[in-house]
Every structure is written in structure tokens, then in C-alpha cells.
Amino acid sequence: MTGTSSLETAAPPKTATEHKAAKPAPRTIVFFDFARGISAQAVVLGHALNIFVPGIFMVPGQRVFYIQSFAVVIFFVLSGYLITSAVLKKRSHAGFTFGNYLMDRVARVVYPLLPAVALIVAFDFLVFQGSRRLPFINIDLSPQAIAGSFTMLFNHPVLQEVAVRTSTTWIDVGPVGTGAPLWSVTAEWWIYVAFGILALTVLSGKRMGILRVALLLFAIAVPVGYMAHGSYESLAWIIGMLYAIAAPTLRRIRVSAHLWLFGLASAVFAAGLHYTGQNLHAAVTVAASAVAFCHLFFALEGRAARTADAGNVPAQGGLRASAGKWFVSGSIFLSSFSYSLYLVHFSVITYIWFHLHSVLSAWQLILLSLILCNLLAYAYYLLVERHFHKVGKWLKRHFLPRSKDAAPLQK
């Protein structure tokens, strides 16, 4: 570990030019792991506060900073940056096609999602005995809601428009049961599809066929639809994408400039919160927080590179080195099962509320939720999510028999 930063593992010193030109090596920068892991914990805590302390967090018209909403913005900007960086890195690989890209996304996103949806449906029926209304959520276990979640078509603007024009309201459904947070997973999935079509078409120089154009329009309708209704989280994904494209140039900017831009964006974010009434879905707050996040990353990365150039490596066994190792290990651990935690947490919290809200105090319920959500999410990660690499290889072997395997994308 370096002397002034816990964001970088020990490595031979590099020149400033090499650092500016190079991309972060795998596991040398854990900023993203830390951000993803902490954001997932923030989502759990935020939803627990909403459900168990409604007198503070669920009062109509009251201005409250919802940490779970802020965390979702971080998820989106992280995703935009990392997926774009991965595509740019793999673009020269002969086997890296849209089909290859899509199989990676299916393995990473859809494969862990579908068993989680099945478990949510099963346990919702077991706990609630069917659809019902709770103080903080409407439990919809109708066949169309179940189908919408399994196909990732719920809340789709195209289907909503068709429902209005044809009076077939049954096709306009939200997430199933206690799967309310799954809206962001579905939104990101369609962003992945749209981005993959556009990026790989541009990189290959080939024209899109009619079917691919139709799929592109169907996919783009989702983020556009959310933004039309005032939810601009997709804007954070676009900002992350743009910063990934501009990364080689941004790495040549001084650390102090990144820190100034981080401060300026943070000030805009604070002003946006004030003037929008703590609205973390508004364009100004989403954009400012995403920009601030990106400049903070480049500032920390540049500082780590500068420290490595100076050769300030602490002695092995020192307090700073030990603390840095714990920080890296903890960040990687929390990040590893963050997706599983996001998938299962809201259902677990809802079940705890349903059975124990009249027995335990609010703070006991919050603590119990944090513990149980993490334990169950880690178990789900071990049993399901961590096998996504194997699933990706299987999908490519069976659905892309003539393509050469490209290195899998990771997020």
C-alpha cells in the first residue's frame, strides 16, 4: 500500500506519463468497490428508516434526504462508467460482438435477478396469502405483475401507451409484490441493451438492421419514459458513460483541478437539493452528484498515481498499511454481494415489519433488518450470483456457437 492512499495496492513505481496513459488495473483502485458496497448498505438503511420510522421519513410534503435515492444515482453513474470502460477495452477483440456483450449482461444482471423474483413471489404468497395493501406498499401478486417482472417489461412506456390507447390496462403493471426496488434493475437492463446496440454498431462501422433498430427504440423508451415522468437517474448513467469515454484526457488534468470541480459540482448539488425540495430524482441533483462522483474518482486516482511515482510505500506491518488492507478487503467484500443485497433487501424488511413491527422498537427493527438482509444476501450471492461467469460461458457456448469467446464484461 502507498503512504498516502488506501486506494492503491503496492506496485513498482511508474512514470507520470505511464500513469496518465494507463487505465486503472483490476483491483488496484477500490474506489468503485467501496462506493458500490456502501451504496447498497445505504439503500437497506434508507428503506428501513422509511418503513420503521414513517413519522420522520414518510410525512407527505416534508423535505427529507432519502439516502437510498442518492445511492441509486451512484449505482447508475458507476454502471455507466464501468460498462463503457469495459466496452472500450474489449472493442478490438475479434470475438466481441453485440451478441457476446448481451450474453455477458444476461449472465451478470438477468441470471441473478430471475431466481430472486421467483423467491419474492413464493415468499410473498406464503407471507401475505395474495395481493394486499400495506401502509408503505401495494403487494401486487397478479399474474400480469408476475409476468412483467420475469420479462422485465413492467413500467415500460411503450406498454403503458398501448394500455391507454387500447384500454387493455392489464398490460400496464408495476413490479411484483415486494420487488419495488427492481424498477432500477429493469431500467438499467434496457439502458444496457440500448447502449450495446449503439456502441457496438458505431465501433463495428456496420449499419443497423430493422430488427435492431426496433429493439433500440424499444429499449431507449424506458430511460426516456422515466425522465419524462421526472426521474432522471438514467442521466447519471449517461454522465458515467461520457466520463469513461473522456477518461484518457481527464487523467491528464491536475488533481487540484478535479478537486475544484468536485467542490463546484457538490455546491450545485446542494443548491439543487434546496431549490427542488430534496428531490434526488431531479435532473440538477442527479447530474451534479454524478459529475461530483466522477471528479472525486479522478482526483483520488491521480493522487494515488502521484504517491506511487514518489515511491512513498509504507513499511510492511505498519498501522497505515494494515488499515489500508482492511479497507481494501472490506470494500471488496461489501461490493461482492451488493447486487444480491439490492435484490432481496426490501422483501426481507417488509417481512420483518409484517411480523414484528408491533413487538420490537423501531431501532431494534432497523438493526435486525441490516443484519438479516446482509446475511441472506450473502447466502444468495454464494448460492446464485457468484456463478455468473460460468453462466456467461454456458450462454455463449449454446447461443453463440460460432463466435469466439471474448473476455467477459464485469460491473
Salt bridges, closest charged atoms under 4 A:
ASP33 OD2 - ARG27 NH1 2.64
ASP33 OD1 - ARG36 NH2 3.47
ASP104 OD1 - LYS396 NZ 2.91
GLU161 OE2 - ARG165 NE 2.59
GLU188 OE1 - LYS411 NZ 3.36
GLU233 OE2 - HIS281 ND1 2.45
GLU301 OE1 - ARG251 NE 2.94
ASP309 OD1 - HIS19 NE2 3.28
GLU385 OE2 - ARG108 NH1 2.97
